[in-house]
C-alpha cells in the first residue's frame, strides 16, 4: 500500500466530518474485492454514518479513472475532507490506512 498526499498542508480532521471516498476497482478481481471489503469494514468501525463511498469499475468507466489520474487498481481517493489522499492497494495494512486518512487508531 502506498499513499500520496496532494498539497503541502497537514490538516487535522475535525471529529464529525463526513469522509467522501472514491474507490477504483477492476471488476471482481481478488484485490479489488478485498479493497471493497476492507473499506467497508474501516467505514463501519471508524466512520459509521459519516462517510460516502463511490465505487468506480475501471472496466466500465475508464473515463473517470483517466480524469482522476488513476493508472492502478485498486486505488482509493479521499476526496473530502482535504487535503486529497491517494492510497494504492487492497487496504490490508489497517494502521497505515488509518494514518494516511488521518483517522488515528
C-alpha positions as protocol buffer text, in pm:
chain_id: "A"
residue {
  index: 1
  type: UNK
  ca { x: 0 y: 0 z: 0 }
}
residue {
  index: 2
  type: UNK
  ca { x: 132 y: 341 z: -92 }
}
residue {
  index: 3
  type: UNK
  ca { x: -10 y: 680 z: -2 }
}
residue {
  index: 4
  type: UNK
  ca { x: 28 y: 1006 z: -187 }
}
residue {
  index: 5
  type: UNK
  ca { x: -92 y: 1334 z: -45 }
}
residue {
  index: 6
  type: UNK
  ca { x: -168 y: 1628 z: -265 }
}
residue {
  index: 7
  type: UNK
  ca { x: -85 y: 1966 z: -125 }
}
residue {
  index: 8
  type: UNK
  ca { x: 161 y: 2052 z: 147 }
}
residue {
  index: 9
  type: UNK
  ca { x: -66 y: 2128 z: 438 }
}
residue {
  index: 10
  type: UNK
  ca { x: -109 y: 1877 z: 715 }
}
residue {
  index: 11
  type: UNK
  ca { x: -464 y: 1915 z: 838 }
}
residue {
  index: 12
  type: UNK
  ca { x: -619 y: 1769 z: 1149 }
}
residue {
  index: 13
  type: UNK
  ca { x: -960 y: 1630 z: 1065 }
}
residue {
  index: 14
  type: UNK
  ca { x: -1244 y: 1756 z: 1278 }
}
residue {
  index: 15
  type: UNK
  ca { x: -1444 y: 1492 z: 1458 }
}
residue {
  index: 16
  type: UNK
  ca { x: -1778 y: 1450 z: 1290 }
}
residue {
  index: 17
  type: UNK
  ca { x: -1651 y: 1540 z: 941 }
}
residue {
  index: 18
  type: UNK
  ca { x: -1804 y: 1342 z: 655 }
}
residue {
  index: 19
  type: UNK
  ca { x: -1548 y: 1145 z: 458 }
}
residue {
  index: 20
  type: UNK
  ca { x: -1600 y: 1114 z: 83 }
}
residue {
  index: 21
  type: UNK
  ca { x: -1416 y: 829 z: -88 }
}
residue {
  index: 22
  type: UNK
  ca { x: -1385 y: 714 z: -448 }
}
residue {
  index: 23
  type: UNK
  ca { x: -1260 y: 355 z: -483 }
}
residue {
  index: 24
  type: UNK
  ca { x: -1137 y: 245 z: -825 }
}
residue {
  index: 25
  type: UNK
  ca { x: -1158 y: -129 z: -888 }
}
residue {
  index: 26
  type: UNK
  ca { x: -1119 y: -367 z: -1181 }
}
residue {
  index: 27
  type: UNK
  ca { x: -1433 y: -576 z: -1192 }
}
residue {
  index: 28
  type: UNK
  ca { x: -1439 y: -857 z: -939 }
}
residue {
  index: 29
  type: UNK
  ca { x: -1064 y: -922 z: -929 }
}
residue {
  index: 30
  type: UNK
  ca { x: -946 y: -1051 z: -591 }
}
residue {
  index: 31
  type: UNK
  ca { x: -752 y: -736 z: -491 }
}
residue {
  index: 32
  type: UNK
  ca { x: -1048 y: -519 z: -588 }
}
residue {
  index: 33
  type: UNK
  ca { x: -1291 y: -733 z: -389 }
}
residue {
  index: 34
  type: UNK
  ca { x: -1056 y: -727 z: -92 }
}
residue {
  index: 35
  type: UNK
  ca { x: -1027 y: -346 z: -112 }
}
residue {
  index: 36
  type: UNK
  ca { x: -1408 y: -317 z: -116 }
}
residue {
  index: 37
  type: UNK
  ca { x: -1437 y: -535 z: 195 }
}
residue {
  index: 38
  type: UNK
  ca { x: -1156 y: -356 z: 378 }
}
residue {
  index: 39
  type: UNK
  ca { x: -1301 y: -13 z: 303 }
}
residue {
  index: 40
  type: UNK
  ca { x: -1649 y: -124 z: 413 }
}
residue {
  index: 41
  type: UNK
  ca { x: -1508 y: -258 z: 741 }
}
residue {
  index: 42
  type: UNK
  ca { x: -1299 y: 54 z: 802 }
}
residue {
  index: 43
  type: UNK
  ca { x: -1601 y: 279 z: 742 }
}
residue {
  index: 44
  type: UNK
  ca { x: -1821 y: 66 z: 968 }
}
residue {
  index: 45
  type: UNK
  ca { x: -1566 y: 68 z: 1252 }
}
residue {
  index: 46
  type: UNK
  ca { x: -1432 y: 424 z: 1228 }
}
residue {
  index: 47
  type: UNK
  ca { x: -1676 y: 636 z: 1027 }
}
residue {
  index: 48
  type: UNK
  ca { x: -2020 y: 496 z: 1099 }
}
residue {
  index: 49
  type: UNK
  ca { x: -2273 y: 732 z: 945 }
}
residue {
  index: 50
  type: UNK
  ca { x: -2001 y: 980 z: 842 }
}
residue {
  index: 51
  type: UNK
  ca { x: -1893 y: 855 z: 502 }
}
residue {
  index: 52
  type: UNK
  ca { x: -1989 y: 836 z: 137 }
}
residue {
  index: 53
  type: UNK
  ca { x: -1827 y: 583 z: -95 }
}
residue {
  index: 54
  type: UNK
  ca { x: -1836 y: 585 z: -475 }
}
residue {
  index: 55
  type: UNK
  ca { x: -1714 y: 265 z: -641 }
}
residue {
  index: 56
  type: UNK
  ca { x: -1577 y: 310 z: -994 }
}
residue {
  index: 57
  type: UNK
  ca { x: -1519 y: -3 z: -1201 }
}
residue {
  index: 58
  type: UNK
  ca { x: -1250 y: 97 z: -1449 }
}
residue {
  index: 59
  type: UNK
  ca { x: -1362 y: -181 z: -1683 }
}
residue {
  index: 60
  type: UNK
  ca { x: -1692 y: 7 z: -1725 }
}
residue {
  index: 61
  type: UNK
  ca { x: -1585 y: 367 z: -1662 }
}
residue {
  index: 62
  type: UNK
  ca { x: -1228 y: 429 z: -1777 }
}
residue {
  index: 63
  type: UNK
  ca { x: -1301 y: 798 z: -1835 }
}
residue {
  index: 64
  type: UNK
  ca { x: -1342 y: 869 z: -1463 }
}
residue {
  index: 65
  type: UNK
  ca { x: -1018 y: 685 z: -1387 }
}
residue {
  index: 66
  type: UNK
  ca { x: -840 y: 887 z: -1655 }
}
residue {
  index: 67
  type: UNK
  ca { x: -987 y: 1214 z: -1523 }
}
residue {
  index: 68
  type: UNK
  ca { x: -862 y: 1134 z: -1171 }
}
residue {
  index: 69
  type: UNK
  ca { x: -522 y: 1014 z: -1294 }
}
residue {
  index: 70
  type: UNK
  ca { x: -574 y: 656 z: -1176 }
}
residue {
  index: 71
  type: UNK
  ca { x: -350 y: 404 z: -1351 }
}
residue {
  index: 72
  type: UNK
  ca { x: -355 y: 117 z: -1099 }
}
residue {
  index: 73
  type: UNK
  ca { x: -636 y: -67 z: -924 }
}
residue {
  index: 74
  type: UNK
  ca { x: -741 y: -83 z: -657 }
}
residue {
  index: 75
  type: UNK
  ca { x: -694 y: 285 z: -578 }
}
residue {
  index: 76
  type: UNK
  ca { x: -874 y: 476 z: -305 }
}
residue {
  index: 77
  type: UNK
  ca { x: -911 y: 853 z: -324 }
}
residue {
  index: 78
  type: UNK
  ca { x: -1004 y: 1052 z: -16 }
}
residue {
  index: 79
  type: UNK
  ca { x: -1193 y: 1339 z: -175 }
}
residue {
  index: 80
  type: UNK
  ca { x: -1302 y: 1514 z: 146 }
}
residue {
  index: 81
  type: UNK
  ca { x: -1207 y: 1633 z: 397 }
}
residue {
  index: 82
  type: UNK
  ca { x: -895 y: 1774 z: 234 }
}
residue {
  index: 83
  type: UNK
  ca { x: -619 y: 1752 z: 156 }
}
residue {
  index: 84
  type: UNK
  ca { x: -684 y: 1481 z: -101 }
}
residue {
  index: 85
  type: UNK
  ca { x: -511 y: 1147 z: -35 }
}
residue {
  index: 86
  type: UNK
  ca { x: -449 y: 859 z: -276 }
}
residue {
  index: 87
  type: UNK
  ca { x: -400 y: 503 z: -145 }
}
residue {
  index: 88
  type: UNK
  ca { x: -294 y: 217 z: -369 }
}
residue {
  index: 89
  type: UNK
  ca { x: -360 y: -148 z: -298 }
}
residue {
  index: 90
  type: UNK
  ca { x: -613 y: -364 z: -118 }
}
residue {
  index: 91
  type: UNK
  ca { x: -610 y: -157 z: 205 }
}
residue {
  index: 92
  type: UNK
  ca { x: -487 y: -452 z: 414 }
}
residue {
  index: 93
  type: UNK
  ca { x: -248 y: -259 z: 635 }
}
residue {
  index: 94
  type: UNK
  ca { x: -506 y: -100 z: 864 }
}
residue {
  index: 95
  type: UNK
  ca { x: -264 y: 107 z: 1072 }
}
residue {
  index: 96
  type: UNK
  ca { x: -111 y: 268 z: 765 }
}
residue {
  index: 97
  type: UNK
  ca { x: -451 y: 325 z: 605 }
}
residue {
  index: 98
  type: UNK
  ca { x: -588 y: 491 z: 919 }
}
residue {
  index: 99
  type: UNK
  ca { x: -279 y: 712 z: 949 }
}
residue {
  index: 100
  type: UNK
  ca { x: -294 y: 816 z: 582 }
}
residue {
  index: 101
  type: UNK
  ca { x: -663 y: 904 z: 619 }
}
residue {
  index: 102
  type: UNK
  ca { x: -594 y: 1096 z: 942 }
}
residue {
  index: 103
  type: UNK
  ca { x: -821 y: 870 z: 1144 }
}
residue {
  index: 104
  type: UNK
  ca { x: -571 y: 768 z: 1408 }
}
residue {
  index: 105
  type: UNK
  ca { x: -601 y: 435 z: 1581 }
}
